[in-house]
């Protein structure tokens, strides 16, 4: 997982909460911004009629509140997304100028509550209720890790390998893939939706994450529980897989945050995303050890294991894989920021 750096920097309308019990400082400030940008428009016959706030001014006000509340990156983009969420718009409609929809009292209330949630540290994706991952728009909430751009890069590396663009040989036929720590189902669903694999098994230790993955499976459409089987993982991990099961591809974005790094995670990660999807033990490699320890025996000939790892774990994973005696090739790849992030392993 990463939120644009390392983990230490990982259907339908969303319930925006309610007004009960709120101290309302963010709502009041948002209301001030709305009043400042409200105005009037010329109606039929040149008469003036009341108009809701111009959306550009509203976005400016929300951006100002986000900066004042400590949001430092992509502030304008976040403000636009919060306004779009409150009105049910897409970003293109914000560019319509005076023809854009106006913000009424009901929408202003939704926006104020959403802004309050963001200023309290809740991830923007949880407020919106969805996250874009490659070609899919997936449900997103506290039950699973928010899929990151680095994991999209992981899937792209898998796709390049399947298409025969990297490694030896031509295009590969992936009859069945295994996604360890499936979470929201982002990796497995992308493989199936994009035609990169025929069937997949998604494992996770969390029943809640599997429930979310099942909802995303239904949301995508055309993928039933025979094409994507979701299975609760036991401990040890490989006891969840039958000794006779084999896969052409194993892929995982496992928990890889060390105990020391867990203490330094940003609030919106630490307080809103599941610890089981983040914490990887003293050195962040507990689950990685499990995967590498027995993973080779579940691969069909010519198959591969792909992992997402922490930026300082590349050499340690290489040594660990070599030490098992089960992996013949280990390749560590870098993300777009030039940091060790991905590993591809072969057993033959």
N, C-alpha and C positions, 0 to 999 in steps of 0.2 A: 504493500500500500504506500501511496505517497499522496501528498496534497499539493503537488507541484514541485515539491522537494522530496526529502525522505520522510518516513513516518514521523519522525520527531519534528518536522517542519518549523495517514491512511484514511385506486381507479375511481378517478373521479376527483371531485373537489376535496381539498384538504381542510380539515377542521382547524380553523385559526384560533381556537381557544374560545374565549369569551371575555366579558368585561368584569365578571365578578371577582372581587378580591384584588384587583390590580391597583398598584399605587399610581399608575398611569403617567409617569414623567415623559416617556417616549410618545405616548398618544397625544399628550398636551402639546408637546413641541411640534409633532407632526401636524396637529390642528392649526398651530400658529403658521406653519409653512403654507398650509392649504389656504388660510385666510389671506395671506400676503399675496398669493398669486391668483386669487379669485377675481372675477371681473364680470363684464356683461358683453353680450353680442347683439348685433343689430338684427331685429326680426323683420317680418313682413311689414311693408309700408314705412320702413325707417324707424320703427319703434324699438326702443331698447328693451331687451328681456334678460332676466338673470341667466347667468351661465356658470357652470361648475368650473373649477380650476383648470387652467391649461396644463396639459400633461407634461410639457417640457419644464414648466416651472415646478411642478410636483416632483419630477425626477431630480431637479436641482436641489430642492429642499430635502429629499430623502438622502441624497448623496452627502449633503452637509451634515445631516444627523449621523450617518454612518461614520464619517471622518471624526466627528466629535466623540463618537462612542468607541473609537479605537480600531475601526476597520481600516486597513492600510493599503490593501491590494485590490485592484479591479473594482474600485468603489463605484464608478459610474455604471459599469456593467451590472453590479449587484443592485444598484438603485433601479435601473431599468427593469431588471427581472422581478423585483418586488412589486413595482407598479403594474407590470404585466400580469403578475399573479393575482393582484387585487382586482383587476378589471377583466381577467380572462382573455387577455390580448396576446398577440405575438409581437415581437420587437419591431417588425416592419410597420405595424400600425402606429407606433410611437412617432414615426417620421412623417405623419400626415399633416402635421402643423395644426392649423385651426380646424381642419376637418376631422381630427382625431377625436375619439369619444372623450367626454368630459367626466370628471370625477364627482359623483354624487355623494350624498351623506353615507349611504350604505357602503359604497366602495371605499370611501375615506376611512370608515371604521375598520374595514378589513385590512386596508393598507397600514393603518396605525398599529393594529395588533400584530401584523406580520413584522413590522419594523421593530416593535418591542421584542419579539422573539429573537430577531437577529441580533439586536443590541445585548440581549441576555446571553448570547454565545451560541444559539442554536444554528446548526449548519443551514445554509441557504437551500440545499437540496432537500432537507427535511421539511422546510417551510413550503417549498413548491410541491413536495410529494413525489417528484420524479427526478430522474437523472438520465442524461443522454449518454449512451455507451455504444460507440461505433454506429451501427444502423438502427439501434433499438432505443426506445424510450421506456425505461424501466421504473417501476415503483421503488421508492426509496424511503426508508424510515429507520428507526433505532434498532430494528431486528437484525440488521446486517451492516457490514462495512460499506461505505459509499464507494462505488467503483471509481478508480482514479485514472487519469490519462496514461500513467505508466502501465496499467493493466491492459489498456487498449493497445499499447505498444507490444506487450507480451503476446496478445492475440494476433497482432500483425506478424510477429516473428513466427508464430505457429503457422499462420496462413502462408507465409513465404516458403516455409519448409514443406507444407503439404503440396503447394503448387510446383515444387521442384526448383524454386528460385535460389535456394541455398542448400548446402549439403550435397551429397553424392546422389546420383540417380535422378530420374524424372519425377513427374507428379506422383503423389502417393494416394492410395485409397484408404481412407480412415473409416473402417466399418464401425468401430466403437471407441469412444474416448472416455477417459476418467478425469473428472474435475474434482480435486481434493480441496475441501474448504469452499464449496460452491457459493455460499453466502446468498446474494440476491439472484444467483443463477446467471450472472452477466457473461462469464466465459463460456459456459456450456451452451447457453442459448444463442450466443453469437456464432459459435461453431456450427450449430444446427441450422440457424436461420440463413447463414451465408453459404450453406451447402458444403462446408469444409469437413463435416462428419455426418454419418447417417444416424447414429445413435450415440447417446452419452449417458453416463452415470454420474450424478452429482452427490458427493458425500459432504456432510457437515455434522459437527458435534451439537449444533443448536437446532432444536425443534422449531423455534421461532424463525430462524433463518430459512429453514426448509419450507416453512409455510409461505414466507415471502417469495421464495424461488418458485413455488407452485403457482402463486398468483401471477407472477411474471410470465410463467409458462402459458397460463391461460390468456394473458394479455397479448402476448405475441401472436398467438393463433397458429394453427397448422402444425403444432408440436404437441403431441399427446404424451401420456405417461409411459408409453412404450418407447417412444423416441428419446425422451428424457426421463429416466428413472431417478427419483430423489430418495436417498437412503440415509438414515441416521447413523453416524459414525460412532463406533465403540472405541474402547481403549484396551489394548494397543490398536492403532489405526488400521493395520492391515487385517485384523480380525473381522473387519466390516466387509471384506471382499472374499468371496469363495476361492478356495485354492485352485479351482478349475477355470476361473475367469481370466481372460486375457484381453489386452487392449493394444490398439495400434498407436495410441497416444495417451500419455498421462500429463496433465498440466495442473499447476497449482500456484496460487498466490497465498502462501501460508502465513500464519502469524510470524513476524520476524523482528519485533521490537524487543530489545533487551530489557531486563528489569530496571537498569539505570536510566534508560531512555524513556521508559513508561512515565517516570516522574516528571519528565520535561515536556511531555506532549502538550500541544495547544489545548486550551479548554474545550474548544468545539469538537476536538477528537476525543479527548479523555472522558468528557462528561456525556457525550451523545452517541458514541459508537461502541459496540460490544467489546469488552476486554478480551473475550475468547478469540476474537478475530485479529487482535493486535499483539498480545503478549506471547513472546516466544521463549521465555525462560531467561536464565542468567545471562547468556550470550546471544539470545534471540534465535537460537538454532535448534530448539528442542524438536519441533515438528519437522524441520528439514532433515534432522538425523533419522527420524522415523521413516520419512519418505525414501531417503536414499538407502536405508538399511535393507529394505526388502523390495523396493520398487522394481528393480530390474527383472525379477522373476515373473512379474505380471505383464511384461511387454511381449508382444508378438515379435518375431524376427523382423528387423528393419524398423522397429518402433522407436519412439523417443520420449524422453521426459523433459518437460519445460518447467522452469521455476522462476518466480519473481523473488528477489532477495533484497536485503539491505545494502546500501551503497558501500559499506565497509566489510561485506561478508564474502566477496568474490573469491579471494584466495583461500579462505577457510573452507568454503564449500568445495573448492577444487581438491584440497587436501583430504577432506572428509570422504569425498567420492572415491578418490584413489585408494584410500585406506580400506574401503569395504571390499575391494577386489572384484566387484561386480560390474563396474562401469569401464568400458574400453575407451570412451571418448568423453571429454568434458570441455565445453566451450562456454566461456563467460563473455557476455555481451553488455554493452553500455546503453543507457537511455539517451534521450535527446540532449540532456544536460552534460553528457560525457561521464556519467558515474556508473560503476558496476551495478547492474540491475537485473540481468537475466542470465539463466544458465540453461544450456541444452546438453543432455546426456544421452549416450547410446550404450547399449549393453553388448552389441555385436559389431 
